[in-house]
Amino acid sequence: MGMGDDILVVPRDVLFGDGDFEGFISADKKNYFDIILKNFEYRLRTKDLENDRIWQQPIPYVWLINPETKKVFLYKRSTTGNEGRLYNKFSGGVGGHIDKKEIVVGKGNPIMQAMMRELEEETIIVEYPTPKIVGYINYNSGVEDVHFGIVAIGETTEDVKPAEDMAHGKFYSIAEADQIIANPKNDIEKWTKACWSFVRDYLLSR
């Protein structure tokens, strides 16, 4: 999905009516999910929109964990063309913009539909888990400025294989994930760093 598609957005002043936050917060602190569902609209994705702080673009961000083996799925994005610099870019969350043309009216809310669709496009699992919303990510500067992360966790005991946009993806133990994320040679996605400690604690509590 690229520029020129209608994507789901929400007015920043509505989303952050009583102040925003920086980094990750857990879903029990505030129900942004309902605020988005009550106030969203679709707008054409343009370069201007990507720089327009009036609108926040909610982005589903789904982690996959295996509660039995206590492992977490991490992946690298595919390295095509000149994107070789992304080679060591690890990510823990599967997701992307919520694209209007992929949402089916009457099939549940657009956030959950987008989460399931992203999982189905990015990974191969015999039976896809229904993700559980666990938190949100917000940064007020940089590339992420207009993006608002809706963090969810999908629990599965099945094998997960990478699909089209993943160069590599597999389950790692908590100790392995700690090492990957702490290694300065790896380029860890900012959102992945932001919620890893929460996901780690969540997995340990299963």
C-alpha positions in Angstrom: 0.0 0.0 0.0 1.5 3.3 -1.0 0.6 6.9 -1.6 -2.7 7.6 -3.2 -4.8 5.3 -1.0 -7.3 6.4 1.5 -6.1 5.6 5.0 -7.7 5.8 8.4 -6.8 8.9 10.4 -8.0 10.7 13.6 -7.7 14.3 14.5 -4.8 14.8 16.8 -6.6 17.2 19.1 -9.4 14.7 19.6 -7.0 11.8 20.2 -4.9 13.8 22.7 -7.7 15.9 24.1 -6.3 15.7 27.6 -2.6 15.7 26.6 -0.4 13.2 24.8 2.5 10.9 25.9 5.9 9.9 24.7 6.9 6.2 24.1 4.7 3.3 25.1 1.8 3.1 27.5 -0.3 0.1 28.4 -3.9 -0.1 27.3 -5.2 0.0 30.9 -4.0 3.6 31.2 -6.3 5.0 28.6 -8.8 3.6 26.0 -7.4 5.2 22.8 -9.0 2.3 20.8 -12.5 3.6 21.4 -11.6 7.2 20.8 -10.2 6.2 17.4 -13.3 4.1 16.5 -15.6 7.0 17.4 -13.7 9.7 15.6 -11.9 8.3 12.6 -12.2 9.3 9.0 -10.4 8.3 5.8 -8.1 10.7 4.0 -6.0 10.4 0.9 -2.4 9.3 1.8 -0.2 12.0 0.4 3.3 13.5 1.2 1.4 16.4 2.8 -0.6 14.1 5.0 2.7 12.4 6.1 3.8 15.8 7.4 0.5 17.0 8.8 0.4 17.1 12.6 -3.4 17.8 12.5 -4.0 14.1 11.7 -2.7 11.1 13.5 -2.4 7.8 11.5 -3.2 4.8 13.7 -0.9 1.9 12.8 -1.6 -1.6 14.1 1.5 -3.2 15.5 1.1 -6.9 16.4 3.6 -9.0 18.3 3.5 -12.8 18.0 4.4 -14.9 21.1 4.3 -18.6 22.0 3.1 -18.8 25.6 4.2 -22.5 25.9 7.8 -22.1 24.7 8.1 -18.5 26.1 9.4 -17.3 22.7 8.8 -14.2 20.7 8.7 -13.7 16.9 11.2 -11.2 15.5 11.8 -10.5 11.9 13.9 -8.5 9.4 12.2 -6.7 6.6 13.1 -7.8 3.0 16.2 -6.2 1.5 15.4 -5.2 -2.0 17.4 -2.9 -4.2 19.4 -0.2 -2.3 17.7 -1.0 1.0 20.7 -3.1 2.1 21.2 -0.7 5.1 18.0 -2.3 6.5 19.7 -5.7 6.7 20.1 -5.7 10.5 16.8 -3.9 11.1 14.9 -6.1 13.4 11.2 -5.6 14.2 8.9 -7.2 16.7 5.6 -5.8 15.4 3.7 -6.7 12.2 1.5 -3.9 10.9 0.9 -1.0 8.6 -1.6 1.8 7.7 -5.3 1.0 7.8 -6.3 1.1 4.2 -9.9 1.9 3.4 -10.1 -0.3 0.3 -9.2 -3.4 2.4 -11.9 -2.8 5.0 -15.1 -4.7 4.7 -18.1 -2.9 6.1 -20.0 -5.1 8.6 -17.1 -7.4 9.2 -16.0 -5.9 12.5 -14.1 -2.7 13.3 -11.4 -1.5 10.9 -8.5 -1.7 13.4 -9.0 -5.4 14.1 -9.7 -6.1 10.4 -6.4 -4.4 9.5 -4.5 -6.3 12.2 -5.7 -9.7 10.9 -5.0 -8.7 7.3 -1.5 -7.6 8.1 -0.8 -10.9 9.9 -2.2 -12.8 6.9 -0.1 -10.8 4.4 3.2 -10.9 6.4 3.2 -14.3 8.0 2.1 -17.8 7.3 0.3 -19.5 10.2 -2.2 -22.4 9.9 -4.6 -20.7 12.2 -4.1 -17.0 12.9 -4.6 -15.8 16.5 -6.9 -12.9 17.3 -4.7 -10.2 18.6 -5.3 -8.6 22.0 -4.8 -4.8 22.3 -2.2 -4.2 25.0 -1.0 -0.6 24.5 -0.1 2.4 22.4 3.0 4.1 21.1 3.4 7.8 20.4 6.4 9.9 19.5 6.2 13.7 19.0 9.2 14.0 16.7 10.9 12.3 13.8 9.3 10.0 11.2 6.8 8.6 13.8 5.4 12.1 14.6 2.1 11.5 12.6 1.9 7.8 13.4 0.1 6.3 16.4 0.9 2.7 17.3 -1.8 0.4 18.4 0.1 -2.5 20.0 -1.4 -5.9 20.2 -0.2 -9.4 21.1 -1.2 -12.6 19.2 -0.6 -15.8 21.1 0.0 -19.0 19.1 1.6 -22.4 19.7 2.0 -22.9 16.0 4.9 -22.4 13.7 5.1 -19.0 12.1 6.8 -18.5 8.7 7.7 -15.2 7.1 5.6 -14.2 4.0 6.1 -11.6 1.3 7.8 -8.6 3.0 10.0 -10.5 5.4 13.5 -11.5 4.6 13.7 -13.5 7.8 11.5 -14.2 10.7 11.4 -16.8 13.6 10.8 -17.4 17.2 13.5 -16.4 19.7 13.8 -17.1 23.4 13.5 -14.1 25.7 17.3 -14.3 26.3 18.0 -14.3 22.6 15.6 -11.4 22.0 17.3 -9.5 24.8 20.6 -10.0 23.1 19.4 -9.0 19.7 17.7 -5.9 20.9 20.6 -4.8 23.1 23.3 -5.4 20.4 24.4 -2.0 19.1 25.3 -3.6 15.7 21.6 -4.3 15.1 19.2 -1.6 14.0 16.2 -2.2 16.1 13.0 -0.5 15.1 12.1 2.3 17.5 8.6 1.0 18.2 10.1 -2.5 18.9 12.4 -1.0 21.5 9.6 1.0 23.0 7.4 -2.0 23.9 9.8 -4.9 24.3 10.0 -4.7 28.1 6.1 -4.8 28.2 5.9 -7.7 25.8 8.7 -9.5 27.7 6.9 -9.2 31.0 3.6 -10.2 29.4 5.3 -13.4 28.0 6.9 -14.2 31.3 3.5 -13.9 33.0 1.8 -16.5 30.7 
